[in-house]
Amino acid sequence: MKNLVVIALVCLMNRTTNAQERWIIASDHLRQPDTILLFKPSRYNHTREYPVVYLLHGYSENYRQWPETADLQQLADQYNFIIVVPDGFTSYYINSPIDKAARYEDFFFKELVPKVQRSFKVDKKNIFISGLSMGGYGALRYFILHPDYFNTAGAASGALEIDYPNFQRVSQLFWQSDRMVDDLAKIIGDPETTDWRQYSISTLLRQHPDFRKPFIFDCGTADVLYPLSAQLKQQADSLKIPTTFISRPGDHNTAYWRTSIEYHFIYFRQSLKE
């Protein structure tokens, strides 16, 4: 029996009648409830349909990362989008093949997406997804696997290639420990017995040769993950996928993401379908 959905409405009223919503969803697919923040345009009208943008956070962060990085209410007002920010924990937004209580992809598409569509008048032609680092991986993963659901997608500083040696190096760089690869091993299995590369964006593109939908991605040139984005650009070009790749100064940090998300929203507005 599915757990009841608990919704807490946090009324963060500004000068208009806008409210930010906070949902807590107890899921059949996750070990713990998921917290979601939602930002509606200040002049939200229940009689019209709105585009939706899902924003996915990075590893070791939570649903508060994006609101602490960018002014999401301002973005919702400026672009007239509904913005949905879920908590992805350390899931990499995938279904674990070894832990039935860590099936995030099922939670996203079977519980979160239907609830968003029940709660708001969603313009189903214009549903977008983006994210940073781990969330950039998740956004492109979902877009490649569910191209009919999303209009397009974005990734900032994406952790795009699931590779044990590289991730171990990154983990040591940021946390001076193996926490990142240890967490991922709990989700997808021991790297000595499991081919982690099967989850990489490059692998997903090879497995879906008919995928040709355009998307945007970017990375700072000083970012340790920059080579992954450069490799994705080369692969996308070879596959004739019409991508927009922004390479500019920056590192793997909040200062970079605060400005990069603006490019994604501009791209999404330009991609709106009538």
C-alpha positions in Angstrom: 0.0 0.0 0.0 1.5 3.3 -1.0 2.4 5.6 1.8 0.4 8.8 2.0 1.8 11.9 0.5 2.5 14.5 3.1 2.5 18.1 1.7 3.7 21.1 3.7 2.9 24.4 2.1 5.4 27.1 3.1 3.9 30.5 2.5 6.9 32.6 1.7 4.8 35.6 0.6 6.4 38.4 -1.3 4.8 41.6 -2.5 2.5 39.6 -4.7 0.3 36.6 -3.9 3.0 34.1 -4.8 3.8 31.2 -2.5 6.7 28.7 -2.5 5.5 25.1 -2.0 7.4 22.5 -0.1 6.3 18.9 -0.5 7.4 15.9 1.5 6.7 12.7 -0.3 6.9 9.3 1.4 7.8 6.9 -1.4 7.5 3.2 -2.1 10.8 3.4 -4.0 13.0 5.3 -1.5 14.3 4.5 2.0 13.4 8.0 3.2 10.8 10.6 2.3 11.8 13.1 -0.5 11.6 16.8 0.0 10.7 19.0 -3.0 10.6 22.7 -3.3 8.4 24.3 -6.0 8.5 27.9 -7.3 5.5 29.2 -9.3 5.4 32.5 -11.2 4.1 35.3 -8.9 1.2 35.8 -11.3 0.4 32.1 -11.5 -3.0 31.6 -13.1 -4.9 28.4 -12.5 -6.6 28.6 -15.9 -3.5 28.5 -18.1 -0.7 25.9 -18.7 2.9 26.5 -17.6 6.2 25.1 -18.7 8.0 23.2 -16.0 11.7 23.0 -15.3 13.1 20.2 -13.0 16.4 21.2 -11.4 18.6 18.5 -10.0 21.3 19.1 -7.4 24.9 17.8 -7.1 26.4 15.0 -5.0 26.7 15.6 -1.2 24.0 18.4 -1.5 20.2 18.4 -1.2 17.1 20.2 -2.4 18.3 23.4 -0.9 21.4 23.7 -3.1 19.7 25.3 -6.1 17.7 27.9 -4.0 20.9 28.8 -2.3 22.7 29.1 -5.6 20.3 31.1 -7.7 17.1 33.2 -7.1 14.6 30.6 -8.3 11.6 32.8 -7.6 13.1 35.5 -9.9 13.7 32.9 -12.6 10.1 31.6 -12.3 8.8 35.1 -12.6 11.2 36.2 -15.4 10.5 33.1 -17.6 7.0 32.3 -16.4 8.1 28.7 -15.6 7.2 26.4 -12.7 10.5 25.2 -11.2 10.6 21.9 -9.3 13.6 21.1 -7.1 13.7 17.5 -5.6 16.1 16.0 -3.2 18.3 13.4 -5.1 20.3 12.4 -2.0 23.5 10.5 -3.4 21.4 8.5 -5.8 22.9 9.7 -9.1 19.2 9.7 -10.0 19.2 6.1 -11.0 17.5 2.9 -10.0 19.8 0.8 -7.9 20.0 -2.8 -9.2 21.0 -4.0 -5.7 18.9 -1.9 -3.3 15.1 -1.9 -3.7 14.9 1.1 -1.4 17.1 3.2 -3.7 15.2 3.4 -6.9 15.2 7.1 -7.6 14.3 6.9 -11.3 11.1 5.1 -10.4 10.3 7.7 -7.7 10.9 10.5 -10.2 8.7 9.2 -13.0 6.1 7.2 -11.1 5.5 9.5 -8.2 7.0 13.0 -8.5 6.1 13.6 -12.2 2.5 12.5 -11.8 2.0 14.6 -8.7 3.4 17.7 -10.4 1.0 17.1 -13.3 -2.0 16.6 -11.0 -1.1 19.7 -8.9 -0.5 22.2 -11.7 -1.7 22.9 -15.2 1.4 21.8 -17.0 2.3 22.6 -20.6 3.3 19.0 -21.6 5.0 20.3 -24.8 7.4 22.3 -22.6 8.9 20.2 -19.8 12.6 20.8 -19.2 15.3 19.4 -16.9 18.7 20.6 -15.9 21.2 20.0 -13.1 24.7 20.6 -11.9 27.5 18.0 -11.4 25.6 14.8 -10.3 22.4 16.5 -11.3 23.8 17.3 -14.7 24.4 13.6 -15.2 20.9 12.9 -14.0 19.3 15.5 -16.3 21.0 14.1 -19.4 20.3 10.6 -18.4 16.6 11.2 -18.0 16.5 13.2 -21.3 18.2 10.4 -23.3 16.0 7.7 -21.7 12.8 9.7 -21.9 13.1 12.0 -24.9 9.4 12.1 -25.5 8.7 13.5 -22.1 11.1 16.4 -22.1 11.4 19.2 -24.6 15.1 19.5 -24.0 17.7 19.4 -21.2 20.8 21.0 -19.7 23.8 20.0 -17.7 26.2 22.3 -15.8 29.6 20.8 -14.8 28.2 17.4 -15.4 29.7 14.2 -13.8 29.0 12.5 -17.1 31.2 9.5 -17.2 30.7 7.0 -14.4 34.2 5.7 -14.0 35.7 4.4 -10.7 39.3 5.7 -11.1 38.2 9.2 -12.1 35.5 9.4 -9.4 38.0 8.2 -6.8 40.4 10.9 -7.8 37.6 13.5 -7.7 36.5 12.2 -4.3 40.0 12.6 -2.9 40.3 16.0 -4.3 37.1 17.4 -2.8 36.7 15.4 0.4 40.1 13.7 1.0 38.3 10.4 1.2 36.6 7.8 -0.9 33.2 8.8 0.2 31.9 9.5 -3.4 32.9 6.1 -4.8 31.8 4.3 -1.6 28.3 5.9 -1.9 28.1 5.0 -5.5 29.1 1.4 -4.8 26.1 1.1 -2.5 23.9 2.0 -5.4 25.3 0.3 -8.5 27.7 -2.3 -7.0 31.3 -3.2 -6.4 33.4 -1.7 -9.2 35.5 -4.9 -9.2 32.5 -6.9 -10.2 30.3 -4.3 -11.9 31.0 -2.3 -15.0 30.3 1.2 -13.8 30.8 2.6 -17.4 27.5 1.1 -18.5 25.9 4.1 -16.7 27.9 6.8 -18.4 26.3 9.3 -20.7 28.6 8.2 -23.6 27.3 4.6 -23.1 23.7 5.7 -23.1 24.1 7.6 -26.3 25.7 4.6 -28.0 22.8 2.4 -26.7 20.3 4.9 -28.2 21.5 5.5 -31.7 18.2 7.2 -32.7 18.6 9.9 -30.1 19.0 13.2 -32.0 17.3 15.8 -29.8 19.3 19.0 -29.0 20.4 20.0 -25.5 22.7 22.5 -23.8 25.6 21.8 -21.5 28.5 23.8 -20.1 31.5 23.6 -17.8 34.2 25.9 -16.5 37.6 25.4 -18.0 39.2 25.1 -14.6 36.8 22.4 -13.5 38.2 19.0 -12.8 35.2 17.6 -14.8 35.8 19.8 -17.8 37.4 17.0 -19.9 34.2 15.0 -19.6 32.1 17.8 -21.1 34.7 18.3 -23.9 34.5 14.6 -24.7 30.7 14.7 -24.7 30.8 17.6 -27.2 33.1 15.5 -29.5 30.8 12.5 -29.3 27.6 14.6 -29.9 29.2 16.1 -32.9 30.2 12.7 -34.3 26.6 11.5 -33.8 25.2 14.7 -35.3 23.3 15.6 -32.2 22.7 19.4 -32.3 24.1 20.5 -28.9 25.0 23.8 -27.5 28.2 23.6 -25.5 29.4 26.6 -23.5 33.0 26.6 -22.5 34.0 29.5 -20.3 36.2 30.4 -17.3 35.1 28.9 -14.0 35.5 26.1 -11.5 33.3 23.5 -9.9 31.6 25.9 -7.5 28.6 28.0 -6.7 29.9 31.1 -8.3 30.0 29.3 -11.6 26.6 27.7 -11.3 24.9 30.9 -10.3 25.6 32.3 -13.7 25.5 29.1 -15.8 21.8 28.4 -14.9 20.9 31.7 -16.6 22.1 30.3 -20.0 20.0 27.2 -19.5 16.8 29.2 -18.9 17.5 31.4 -21.9 18.0 28.2 -24.0 14.8 26.7 -22.6 12.8 29.9 -23.5 14.2 29.8 -27.0 13.2 26.1 -27.2 9.5 26.7 -26.2 7.0 24.9 -28.5 3.7 26.5 -29.4 
